[in-house]
């Protein structure tokens, strides 16, 4: 393998090797697409990535693969890179549950298009229909793994305790009052603690979580699902308080706290569901093995690395890539979403290697690692592109490329030569939609 920091250009035989080992894929909007991924049906966890947060093909492909894994291989958890309270609105809808109390409208925080789009709605409608004839305990649900929902999670914990244990609800309200001034701008809380002399709220929040855990047996006897939701929200409050303080200590520490929380949440879901088998939807930078990338070489880990260490060959990580087309993104954090042109991939990138293979849509699978020629070719250090919710084509090399060893980062790669932007939903609520319909603002 080339030394870290020494990027090689594509050798003349790499595209030919990729071409020889690629399975061509149908259109991801086709029901036949998912059948190509039956080879991963024996895993307990399948992690499905994306190279952007705004590409139709990535969302559509993950939906078709997940449908196949649910229908034919018994998967019953869909865990996504989204906030727990927001995704809970989708879960209420797809599992035909009562709407959980909430604070504000879902998916209102930037970037709204990441989950509030036609592609996610189509999958949610399918999952709701799939679940309808099933017994409640057999229904597949959707859950959010992320850490950003401080305000909504505080509200969820207090509301739960007000209903199930009012005295404890009053105490939770008092403890969480430490964070009340910062709920809408939690990043300012971390700044005030580190630079403004504000006493941190950690002890009160940890005590609240411990008290809730102490009441577990008593409260679970009343409603185990409702308690599980409250406990996870209490864990989010604790993790978020730590995360917003860590933001000012360095990128690696805050990144690691976030991905550790996402992994812990996934583990909680695996323990909570009977015969648990999970599909994870998140960015490539989260689901690929960070130790095979510049992220890991600089001290960061991610959910993909933690899953690989814990589950070994019972987990599969699939990366997704594209060359050109359009993407839904913003030019800066908090700016309006735009449909932006994607610059063709650099010639010294993995994406360029797949482009030169000449196929429009492919699956390349080296999970067994038996094809040593392919694995060796993918074991070089090359650039890989990552577009999040912000895209800056004018500084693309610095802003959107990192070094990676593809063979160790993923078990397989899904390639779309050309792709298009996701379609955000409008503000309207369809006539006759159930009260749990999650996408209206």
HELIX and SHEET records of a PDB file:
HELIX    1   1 UNK A   14  UNK A   21  1                                   8    
HELIX    2   2 UNK A   31  UNK A   40  5                                  10    
HELIX    3   3 UNK A   56  UNK A   73  1                                  18    
HELIX    4   4 UNK A   84  UNK A   94  1                                  11    
HELIX    5   5 UNK A  112  UNK A  114  5                                   3    
HELIX    6   6 UNK A  118  UNK A  132  1                                  15    
HELIX    7   7 UNK A  136  UNK A  138  5                                   3    
HELIX    8   8 UNK A  150  UNK A  164  1                                  15    
HELIX    9   9 UNK A  166  UNK A  180  1                                  15    
HELIX   10  10 UNK A  186  UNK A  195  1                                  10    
HELIX   11  11 UNK A  202  UNK A  214  1                                  13    
HELIX   12  12 UNK A  216  UNK A  220  1                                   5    
HELIX   13  13 UNK A  224  UNK A  246  1                                  23    
HELIX   14  14 UNK A  251  UNK A  272  1                                  22    
HELIX   15  15 UNK A  284  UNK A  287  1                                   4    
HELIX   16  16 UNK A  290  UNK A  292  5                                   3    
HELIX   17  17 UNK A  294  UNK A  297  1                                   4    
HELIX   18  18 UNK A  303  UNK A  311  1                                   9    
HELIX   19  19 UNK A  312  UNK A  314  5                                   3    
HELIX   20  20 UNK A  350  UNK A  356  1                                   7    
HELIX   21  21 UNK A  372  UNK A  377  1                                   6    
HELIX   22  22 UNK A  393  UNK A  395  5                                   3    
HELIX   23  23 UNK A  396  UNK A  400  1                                   5    
HELIX   24  24 UNK A  406  UNK A  409  1                                   4    
SHEET    1   A 8 UNK A  23  UNK A  24  0                                        
SHEET    2   A 8 UNK A 361  UNK A 365 -1                                        
SHEET    3   A 8 UNK A 412  UNK A 419 -1                                        
SHEET    4   A 8 UNK A 315  UNK A 329  1                                        
SHEET    5   A 8 UNK A  45  UNK A  48  1                                        
SHEET    6   A 8 UNK A 278  UNK A 281  1                                        
SHEET    7   A 8 UNK A  77  UNK A  83  1                                        
SHEET    8   A 8 UNK A 141  UNK A 146  1                                        
SHEET    1   B 5 UNK A  23  UNK A  24  0                                        
SHEET    2   B 5 UNK A 361  UNK A 365 -1                                        
SHEET    3   B 5 UNK A 412  UNK A 419 -1                                        
SHEET    4   B 5 UNK A 315  UNK A 329  1                                        
SHEET    5   B 5 UNK A 338  UNK A 342 -1                                        
SHEET    1   C 2 UNK A 382  UNK A 385  0                                        
SHEET    2   C 2 UNK A 401  UNK A 404 -1                                        
END                                                                             
